[in-house]
Amino acid sequence: MINHHRTFLAALLAGSALLSFTTGTQAQTIYRIVGADGKVTFSDKPPASADQGKIAGTGVGAAGAAGNTSLPFELRQVASKYPVTLYTSAECAPCGAGRALLSSRGVPFNERTVSTAEDAAALQRLSGENSLPFLTIGSQRIKGYSDSEWVQYLDAAGYPKTSVLPAGFRNAPAAPLVTVQRAPTRAEEKPPAPAETTPVDSGPGPSNPAGITF
């Protein structure tokens, strides 16, 4: 098995704290929750309050390209049962070769990029190694790029040998393996206070001697 980009990913991992979480199928979403005290926890449920700080979602939804109703029925069935996810990084020639193979064969797939220390740590938890490219076909995990091996597994899953994708079909853009977003603060969670209005004096006065109310 050929391992690529080991040095690149090892460098990323060196600057990362140890991440501990379990990953099931590719449909699972894991949340990395950083508490106010800096403690990091992982859960399959989003944080309950803003006090828990940052959220990082990792994992691939089973829908994606597999849920695209424009796909031919048989291909949609295969993609739903055996979704394909490709893990890549920039300047990784084998990653490009793997992407080209999937595209030329007409395999709908999700792509997750590894470019940060958190991405690299998540990849190591997923694959057991810190090398790219990494491919999953359903629950099957394939490390490194080998066109004959990838073709073998795609055939076994039932993907067509030649593309049957509709004209104009595009896979979803590549996305980071771990996406961090800030949880709303308590102030942001509160509904805005109603704007104060200046009471209008509708009683008698120089400009309204009759005290008419509108």
Disulfide bonds with the S-S distance in Angstrom:
Cys92-Cys95 2.22
